[in-house]
């Protein structure tokens, strides 16, 4: 029932248990499980959007980290702490 990949077994088990509990509670609702991956129709626009989004995030991150380390060093200097 689970197939050769063990990663599919847990969702199948949860689906079976959920449907069993729904039947025990006299519900007419049923849960369905798909084992297909998400839609992966990549377009150049989507790829560019993701690339520039991540690039912008990394630029903001790179701009924010050096002051954090500098402030840490200034605080260490103020309290005259040394590392062994």
Residue, then its C-alpha position, 0 to 999 in steps of 0.5 A: x500500500x505504501x510503495x517502495x518509498x517509505x516517505x509515502x507511508x506516513x501520509x497514507x497511514x494518516x489518511x487511512x486513520x482519518x477516514x476510519x475515524x470519520x466513518x466511526x463518527x458516522x460522517x459522510x466526509x472523506x479525505x483524499x491523498x495525492x502522491x504527486x509532487x506540487x506543480x513544478x511548471x517553471x517559467x523564466x518569470x518565476x525563476x527570475x522572481x525567486x532569484x531576485x527575491x532571494x538575492x534581495x534577502x541576502x543583500x539585506x542580510x549581508x548589510x545587517x550582519x557586520x554592524x552586529x559583529x562590530x557592536x559586539x566587539x565594541x561592547x567587549x572593548x568597553x568591558x575590557x573582556x579578553x578571550x583565552 
